[in-house]
């Protein structure tokens, strides 16, 4: 059984709401709408805080 990547899911969910998300060269840090760099954990936290998991994806 394949397990979903929570970071990829968070990126998909955030982008589905019209935000831009870009990774660094190593895909370890992420920038949302040109803001400060976030770690993967920060990206997940942002998605949860924004409530973006309510309708798209299964991020919880």
PDB file of N, CA, C and O in Angstrom, chain B, residues numbered from 101:
ATOM      1  N   UNK B 101       0.831  -1.181   0.000  1.00  0.00           N
ATOM      2  CA  UNK B 101       0.000   0.000   0.000  1.00  0.00           C
ATOM      3  C   UNK B 101       0.882   1.253   0.000  1.00  0.00           C
ATOM      4  O   UNK B 101       1.790   1.375   0.821  1.00  0.00           O
ATOM      5  N   UNK B 102       0.614   2.171  -0.912  1.00  0.00           N
ATOM      6  CA  UNK B 102       1.387   3.394  -0.989  1.00  0.00           C
ATOM      7  C   UNK B 102       0.874   4.409   0.031  1.00  0.00           C
ATOM      8  O   UNK B 102      -0.332   4.597   0.193  1.00  0.00           O
ATOM      9  N   UNK B 103       1.797   5.043   0.699  1.00  0.00           N
ATOM     10  CA  UNK B 103       1.428   6.053   1.665  1.00  0.00           C
ATOM     11  C   UNK B 103       1.587   7.425   1.030  1.00  0.00           C
ATOM     12  O   UNK B 103       2.573   7.671   0.337  1.00  0.00           O
ATOM     13  N   UNK B 104       0.641   8.315   1.253  1.00  0.00           N
ATOM     14  CA  UNK B 104       0.682   9.656   0.692  1.00  0.00           C
ATOM     15  C   UNK B 104       1.756  10.480   1.394  1.00  0.00           C
ATOM     16  O   UNK B 104       2.009  10.301   2.585  1.00  0.00           O
ATOM     17  N   UNK B 105       2.385  11.383   0.648  1.00  0.00           N
ATOM     18  CA  UNK B 105       3.384  12.289   1.193  1.00  0.00           C
ATOM     19  C   UNK B 105       2.657  13.522   1.731  1.00  0.00           C
ATOM     20  O   UNK B 105       2.067  14.265   0.948  1.00  0.00           O
ATOM     21  N   UNK B 106       2.683  13.762   3.048  1.00  0.00           N
ATOM     22  CA  UNK B 106       1.937  14.883   3.605  1.00  0.00           C
ATOM     23  C   UNK B 106       2.418  16.239   3.096  1.00  0.00           C
ATOM     24  O   UNK B 106       1.620  17.170   2.987  1.00  0.00           O
ATOM     25  N   UNK B 107       3.700  16.367   2.783  1.00  0.00           N
ATOM     26  CA  UNK B 107       4.205  17.639   2.260  1.00  0.00           C
ATOM     27  C   UNK B 107       3.654  17.878   0.862  1.00  0.00           C
ATOM     28  O   UNK B 107       3.195  18.978   0.555  1.00  0.00           O
ATOM     29  N   UNK B 108       3.696  16.856   0.014  1.00  0.00           N
ATOM     30  CA  UNK B 108       3.142  16.991  -1.335  1.00  0.00           C
ATOM     31  C   UNK B 108       1.654  17.303  -1.275  1.00  0.00           C
ATOM     32  O   UNK B 108       1.150  18.100  -2.067  1.00  0.00           O
ATOM     33  N   UNK B 109       0.963  16.686  -0.352  1.00  0.00           N
ATOM     34  CA  UNK B 109      -0.465  16.941  -0.193  1.00  0.00           C
ATOM     35  C   UNK B 109      -0.707  18.380   0.267  1.00  0.00           C
ATOM     36  O   UNK B 109      -1.625  19.037  -0.223  1.00  0.00           O
ATOM     37  N   UNK B 110       0.104  18.873   1.200  1.00  0.00           N
ATOM     38  CA  UNK B 110      -0.035  20.257   1.668  1.00  0.00           C
ATOM     39  C   UNK B 110       0.202  21.233   0.517  1.00  0.00           C
ATOM     40  O   UNK B 110      -0.527  22.214   0.370  1.00  0.00           O
ATOM     41  N   UNK B 111       1.226  20.962  -0.301  1.00  0.00           N
ATOM     42  CA  UNK B 111       1.512  21.818  -1.462  1.00  0.00           C
ATOM     43  C   UNK B 111       0.316  21.832  -2.405  1.00  0.00           C
ATOM     44  O   UNK B 111      -0.103  22.896  -2.861  1.00  0.00           O
ATOM     45  N   UNK B 112      -0.228  20.674  -2.695  1.00  0.00           N
ATOM     46  CA  UNK B 112      -1.382  20.575  -3.594  1.00  0.00           C
ATOM     47  C   UNK B 112      -2.571  21.350  -3.052  1.00  0.00           C
ATOM     48  O   UNK B 112      -3.237  22.075  -3.790  1.00  0.00           O
ATOM     49  N   UNK B 113      -2.834  21.194  -1.772  1.00  0.00           N
ATOM     50  CA  UNK B 113      -3.966  21.864  -1.144  1.00  0.00           C
ATOM     51  C   UNK B 113      -3.773  23.379  -1.168  1.00  0.00           C
ATOM     52  O   UNK B 113      -4.694  24.114  -1.524  1.00  0.00           O
ATOM     53  N   UNK B 114      -2.591  23.848  -0.793  1.00  0.00           N
ATOM     54  CA  UNK B 114      -2.314  25.285  -0.771  1.00  0.00           C
ATOM     55  C   UNK B 114      -2.435  25.873  -2.177  1.00  0.00           C
ATOM     56  O   UNK B 114      -3.023  26.938  -2.361  1.00  0.00           O
ATOM     57  N   UNK B 115      -1.880  25.177  -3.160  1.00  0.00           N
ATOM     58  CA  UNK B 115      -1.941  25.666  -4.538  1.00  0.00           C
ATOM     59  C   UNK B 115      -3.372  25.653  -5.071  1.00  0.00           C
ATOM     60  O   UNK B 115      -3.733  26.503  -5.884  1.00  0.00           O
ATOM     61  N   UNK B 116      -4.183  24.709  -4.626  1.00  0.00           N
ATOM     62  CA  UNK B 116      -5.561  24.643  -5.102  1.00  0.00           C
ATOM     63  C   UNK B 116      -6.379  25.848  -4.641  1.00  0.00           C
ATOM     64  O   UNK B 116      -7.440  26.134  -5.197  1.00  0.00           O
ATOM     65  N   UNK B 117      -5.889  26.543  -3.636  1.00  0.00           N
ATOM     66  CA  UNK B 117      -6.553  27.743  -3.143  1.00  0.00           C
ATOM     67  C   UNK B 117      -5.971  29.017  -3.757  1.00  0.00           C
ATOM     68  O   UNK B 117      -6.290  30.120  -3.313  1.00  0.00           O
ATOM     69  N   UNK B 118      -5.119  28.870  -4.778  1.00  0.00           N
ATOM     70  CA  UNK B 118      -4.617  30.025  -5.509  1.00  0.00           C
ATOM     71  C   UNK B 118      -3.301  30.595  -5.021  1.00  0.00           C
ATOM     72  O   UNK B 118      -2.885  31.659  -5.480  1.00  0.00           O
ATOM     73  N   UNK B 119      -2.638  29.914  -4.102  1.00  0.00           N
ATOM     74  CA  UNK B 119      -1.347  30.383  -3.606  1.00  0.00           C
ATOM     75  C   UNK B 119      -0.234  29.778  -4.460  1.00  0.00           C
ATOM     76  O   UNK B 119      -0.398  28.702  -5.036  1.00  0.00           O
ATOM     77  N   UNK B 120       0.890  30.472  -4.536  1.00  0.00           N
ATOM     78  CA  UNK B 120       2.056  29.898  -5.201  1.00  0.00           C
ATOM     79  C   UNK B 120       2.942  29.264  -4.140  1.00  0.00           C
ATOM     80  O   UNK B 120       3.126  29.816  -3.055  1.00  0.00           O
ATOM     81  N   UNK B 121       3.482  28.113  -4.461  1.00  0.00           N
ATOM     82  CA  UNK B 121       4.365  27.388  -3.552  1.00  0.00           C
ATOM     83  C   UNK B 121       5.580  26.961  -4.357  1.00  0.00           C
ATOM     84  O   UNK B 121       5.448  26.316  -5.398  1.00  0.00           O
ATOM     85  N   UNK B 122       6.770  27.322  -3.872  1.00  0.00           N
ATOM     86  CA  UNK B 122       7.986  26.930  -4.573  1.00  0.00           C
ATOM     87  C   UNK B 122       8.978  26.300  -3.595  1.00  0.00           C
ATOM     88  O   UNK B 122       9.142  26.783  -2.475  1.00  0.00           O
ATOM     89  N   UNK B 123       9.631  25.230  -4.017  1.00  0.00           N
ATOM     90  CA  UNK B 123      10.627  24.574  -3.161  1.00  0.00           C
ATOM     91  C   UNK B 123      12.012  25.173  -3.380  1.00  0.00           C
ATOM     92  O   UNK B 123      12.264  25.849  -4.377  1.00  0.00           O
ATOM     93  N   UNK B 124      12.908  24.910  -2.422  1.00  0.00           N
ATOM     94  CA  UNK B 124      14.309  25.229  -2.674  1.00  0.00           C
ATOM     95  C   UNK B 124      14.893  24.102  -3.530  1.00  0.00           C
ATOM     96  O   UNK B 124      14.166  23.187  -3.916  1.00  0.00           O
ATOM     97  N   UNK B 125      16.167  24.153  -3.826  1.00  0.00           N
ATOM     98  CA  UNK B 125      16.790  23.164  -4.709  1.00  0.00           C
ATOM     99  C   UNK B 125      16.728  21.735  -4.178  1.00  0.00           C
ATOM    100  O   UNK B 125      16.734  20.783  -4.958  1.00  0.00           O
ATOM    101  N   UNK B 126      16.670  21.581  -2.862  1.00  0.00           N
ATOM    102  CA  UNK B 126      16.663  20.258  -2.238  1.00  0.00           C
ATOM    103  C   UNK B 126      15.272  19.795  -1.799  1.00  0.00           C
ATOM    104  O   UNK B 126      15.126  18.712  -1.233  1.00  0.00           O
ATOM    105  N   UNK B 127      14.262  20.608  -2.056  1.00  0.00           N
ATOM    106  CA  UNK B 127      12.889  20.312  -1.630  1.00  0.00           C
ATOM    107  C   UNK B 127      12.785  20.119  -0.121  1.00  0.00           C
ATOM    108  O   UNK B 127      11.988  19.316   0.364  1.00  0.00           O
ATOM    109  N   UNK B 128      13.611  20.876   0.617  1.00  0.00           N
ATOM    110  CA  UNK B 128      13.563  20.813   2.076  1.00  0.00           C
ATOM    111  C   UNK B 128      12.881  22.035   2.669  1.00  0.00           C
ATOM    112  O   UNK B 128      12.344  21.974   3.774  1.00  0.00           O
ATOM    113  N   UNK B 129      12.900  23.143   1.939  1.00  0.00           N
ATOM    114  CA  UNK B 129      12.271  24.376   2.390  1.00  0.00           C
ATOM    115  C   UNK B 129      11.332  24.864   1.301  1.00  0.00           C
ATOM    116  O   UNK B 129      11.527  24.591   0.117  1.00  0.00           O
ATOM    117  N   UNK B 130      10.315  25.588   1.726  1.00  0.00           N
ATOM    118  CA  UNK B 130       9.250  25.989   0.810  1.00  0.00           C
ATOM    119  C   UNK B 130       8.913  27.454   1.006  1.00  0.00           C
ATOM    120  O   UNK B 130       8.958  27.969   2.124  1.00  0.00           O
ATOM    121  N   UNK B 131       8.573  28.124  -0.093  1.00  0.00           N
ATOM    122  CA  UNK B 131       8.180  29.529  -0.051  1.00  0.00           C
ATOM    123  C   UNK B 131       6.745  29.635  -0.567  1.00  0.00           C
ATOM    124  O   UNK B 131       6.431  29.146  -1.652  1.00  0.00           O
ATOM    125  N   UNK B 132       5.888  30.270   0.212  1.00  0.00           N
ATOM    126  CA  UNK B 132       4.485  30.445  -0.166  1.00  0.00           C
ATOM    127  C   UNK B 132       4.277  31.921  -0.507  1.00  0.00           C
ATOM    128  O   UNK B 132       4.555  32.804   0.304  1.00  0.00           O
ATOM    129  N   UNK B 133       3.790  32.167  -1.704  1.00  0.00           N
ATOM    130  CA  UNK B 133       3.518  33.527  -2.185  1.00  0.00           C
ATOM    131  C   UNK B 133       4.724  34.452  -2.036  1.00  0.00           C
ATOM    132  O   UNK B 133       4.572  35.638  -1.744  1.00  0.00           O
ATOM    133  N   UNK B 134       5.919  33.903  -2.239  1.00  0.00           N
ATOM    134  CA  UNK B 134       7.138  34.712  -2.193  1.00  0.00           C
ATOM    135  C   UNK B 134       7.566  35.139  -0.814  1.00  0.00           C
ATOM    136  O   UNK B 134       8.452  35.984  -0.682  1.00  0.00           O
ATOM    137  N   UNK B 135       6.964  34.579   0.224  1.00  0.00           N
ATOM    138  CA  UNK B 135       7.296  34.938   1.609  1.00  0.00           C
ATOM    139  C   UNK B 135       8.579  34.280   2.084  1.00  0.00           C
ATOM    140  O   UNK B 135       9.396  33.817   1.289  1.00  0.00           O
ATOM    141  N   UNK B 136       8.732  34.251   3.388  1.00  0.00           N
ATOM    142  CA  UNK B 136       9.917  33.647   4.010  1.00  0.00           C
ATOM    143  C   UNK B 136       9.936  32.142   3.761  1.00  0.00           C
ATOM    144  O   UNK B 136       8.888  31.524   3.573  1.00  0.00           O
ATOM    145  N   UNK B 137      11.122  31.564   3.759  1.00  0.00           N
ATOM    146  CA  UNK B 137      11.262  30.122   3.582  1.00  0.00           C
ATOM    147  C   UNK B 137      10.701  29.395   4.788  1.00  0.00           C
ATOM    148  O   UNK B 137      10.924  29.805   5.927  1.00  0.00           O
ATOM    149  N   UNK B 138       9.974  28.317   4.539  1.00  0.00           N
ATOM    150  CA  UNK B 138       9.414  27.462   5.585  1.00  0.00           C
ATOM    151  C   UNK B 138      10.011  26.068   5.469  1.00  0.00           C
ATOM    152  O   UNK B 138      10.313  25.600   4.371  1.00  0.00           O
ATOM    153  N   UNK B 139      10.178  25.414   6.603  1.00  0.00           N
ATOM    154  CA  UNK B 139      10.547  24.002   6.575  1.00  0.00           C
ATOM    155  C   UNK B 139       9.307  23.210   6.172  1.00  0.00           C
ATOM    156  O   UNK B 139       8.212  23.766   6.080  1.00  0.00           O
ATOM    157  N   UNK B 140       9.479  21.924   5.934  1.00  0.00           N
ATOM    158  CA  UNK B 140       8.329  21.069   5.616  1.00  0.00           C
ATOM    159  C   UNK B 140       7.312  21.119   6.755  1.00  0.00           C
ATOM    160  O   UNK B 140       6.107  21.181   6.513  1.00  0.00           O
ATOM    161  N   UNK B 141       7.794  21.093   7.983  1.00  0.00           N
ATOM    162  CA  UNK B 141       6.892  21.183   9.138  1.00  0.00           C
ATOM    163  C   UNK B 141       6.152  22.508   9.172  1.00  0.00           C
ATOM    164  O   UNK B 141       4.967  22.556   9.503  1.00  0.00           O
ATOM    165  N   UNK B 142       6.841  23.571   8.832  1.00  0.00           N
ATOM    166  CA  UNK B 142       6.204  24.883   8.776  1.00  0.00           C
ATOM    167  C   UNK B 142       5.142  24.950   7.696  1.00  0.00           C
ATOM    168  O   UNK B 142       4.100  25.581   7.873  1.00  0.00           O
ATOM    169  N   UNK B 143       5.412  24.294   6.576  1.00  0.00           N
ATOM    170  CA  UNK B 143       4.439  24.256   5.483  1.00  0.00           C
ATOM    171  C   UNK B 143       3.180  23.504   5.913  1.00  0.00           C
ATOM    172  O   UNK B 143       2.064  23.949   5.643  1.00  0.00           O
ATOM    173  N   UNK B 144       3.362  22.374   6.575  1.00  0.00           N
ATOM    174  CA  UNK B 144       2.224  21.608   7.085  1.00  0.00           C
ATOM    175  C   UNK B 144       1.434  22.416   8.113  1.00  0.00           C
ATOM    176  O   UNK B 144       0.203  22.424   8.096  1.00  0.00           O
ATOM    177  N   UNK B 145       2.150  23.093   9.001  1.00  0.00           N
ATOM    178  CA  UNK B 145       1.499  23.915  10.018  1.00  0.00           C
ATOM    179  C   UNK B 145       0.693  25.034   9.367  1.00  0.00           C
ATOM    180  O   UNK B 145      -0.438  25.305   9.771  1.00  0.00           O
ATOM    181  N   UNK B 146       1.271  25.676   8.368  1.00  0.00           N
ATOM    182  CA  UNK B 146       0.563  26.744   7.667  1.00  0.00           C
ATOM    183  C   UNK B 146      -0.718  26.221   7.031  1.00  0.00           C
ATOM    184  O   UNK B 146      -1.772  26.846   7.148  1.00  0.00           O
ATOM    185  N   UNK B 147      -0.632  25.092   6.369  1.00  0.00           N
ATOM    186  CA  UNK B 147      -1.817  24.510   5.729  1.00  0.00           C
ATOM    187  C   UNK B 147      -2.905  24.222   6.761  1.00  0.00           C
ATOM    188  O   UNK B 147      -4.083  24.482   6.517  1.00  0.00           O
ATOM    189  N   UNK B 148      -2.513  23.693   7.897  1.00  0.00           N
ATOM    190  CA  UNK B 148      -3.488  23.377   8.945  1.00  0.00           C
ATOM    191  C   UNK B 148      -4.066  24.652   9.550  1.00  0.00           C
ATOM    192  O   UNK B 148      -5.276  24.741   9.761  1.00  0.00           O
ATOM    193  N   UNK B 149      -3.218  25.637   9.831  1.00  0.00           N
ATOM    194  CA  UNK B 149      -3.694  26.897  10.424  1.00  0.00           C
ATOM    195  C   UNK B 149      -4.645  27.646   9.504  1.00  0.00           C
ATOM    196  O   UNK B 149      -5.602  28.271   9.959  1.00  0.00           O
ATOM    197  N   UNK B 150      -4.376  27.578   8.214  1.00  0.00           N
ATOM    198  CA  UNK B 150      -5.241  28.264   7.258  1.00  0.00           C
ATOM    199  C   UNK B 150      -6.540  27.509   7.029  1.00  0.00           C
ATOM    200  O   UNK B 150      -7.453  28.006   6.369  1.00  0.00           O
ATOM    201  N   UNK B 151      -6.614  26.308   7.579  1.00  0.00           N
ATOM    202  CA  UNK B 151      -7.825  25.509   7.401  1.00  0.00           C
ATOM    203  C   UNK B 151      -7.977  24.988   6.002  1.00  0.00           C
ATOM    204  O   UNK B 151      -9.087  24.673   5.572  1.00  0.00           O
ATOM    205  N   UNK B 152      -6.880  24.891   5.280  1.00  0.00           N
ATOM    206  CA  UNK B 152      -6.948  24.462   3.896  1.00  0.00           C
ATOM    207  C   UNK B 152      -7.242  22.980   3.762  1.00  0.00           C
ATOM    208  O   UNK B 152      -7.518  22.503   2.661  1.00  0.00           O
ATOM    209  N   UNK B 153      -7.190  22.250   4.852  1.00  0.00           N
ATOM    210  CA  UNK B 153      -7.452  20.821   4.781  1.00  0.00           C
ATOM    211  C   UNK B 153      -8.932  20.493   4.887  1.00  0.00           C
ATOM    212  O   UNK B 153      -9.304  19.320   4.861  1.00  0.00           O
ATOM    213  N   UNK B 154      -9.772  21.493   5.005  1.00  0.00           N
ATOM    214  CA  UNK B 154     -11.190  21.245   5.231  1.00  0.00           C
ATOM    215  C   UNK B 154     -11.902  20.631   4.027  1.00  0.00           C
ATOM    216  O   UNK B 154     -12.799  19.806   4.198  1.00  0.00           O
ATOM    217  N   UNK B 155     -11.515  21.023   2.813  1.00  0.00           N
ATOM    218  CA  UNK B 155     -12.262  20.568   1.651  1.00  0.00           C
ATOM    219  C   UNK B 155     -11.443  19.762   0.659  1.00  0.00           C
ATOM    220  O   UNK B 155     -12.003  18.926  -0.050  1.00  0.00           O
ATOM    221  N   UNK B 156     -10.141  19.983   0.584  1.00  0.00           N
ATOM    222  CA  UNK B 156      -9.322  19.305  -0.415  1.00  0.00           C
ATOM    223  C   UNK B 156      -8.276  18.478   0.303  1.00  0.00           C
ATOM    224  O   UNK B 156      -7.630  18.974   1.226  1.00  0.00           O
ATOM    225  N   UNK B 157      -8.099  17.262  -0.087  1.00  0.00           N
ATOM    226  CA  UNK B 157      -7.079  16.416   0.509  1.00  0.00           C
ATOM    227  C   UNK B 157      -7.505  15.863   1.859  1.00  0.00           C
ATOM    228  O   UNK B 157      -8.632  16.058   2.315  1.00  0.00           O
ATOM    229  N   UNK B 158      -6.561  15.165   2.479  1.00  0.00           N
ATOM    230  CA  UNK B 158      -6.866  14.527   3.760  1.00  0.00           C
ATOM    231  C   UNK B 158      -5.941  15.003   4.854  1.00  0.00           C
ATOM    232  O   UNK B 158      -5.913  14.404   5.929  1.00  0.00           O
ATOM    233  N   UNK B 159      -5.193  16.045   4.623  1.00  0.00           N
ATOM    234  CA  UNK B 159      -4.225  16.545   5.592  1.00  0.00           C
ATOM    235  C   UNK B 159      -4.917  16.857   6.913  1.00  0.00           C
ATOM    236  O   UNK B 159      -5.854  17.654   6.955  1.00  0.00           O
ATOM    237  N   UNK B 160      -4.454  16.227   7.992  1.00  0.00           N
ATOM    238  CA  UNK B 160      -5.048  16.459   9.308  1.00  0.00           C
ATOM    239  C   UNK B 160      -3.987  16.561  10.354  1.00  0.00           C
ATOM    240  O   UNK B 160      -4.296  16.756  11.530  1.00  0.00           O
TER     241      UNK B 160
END
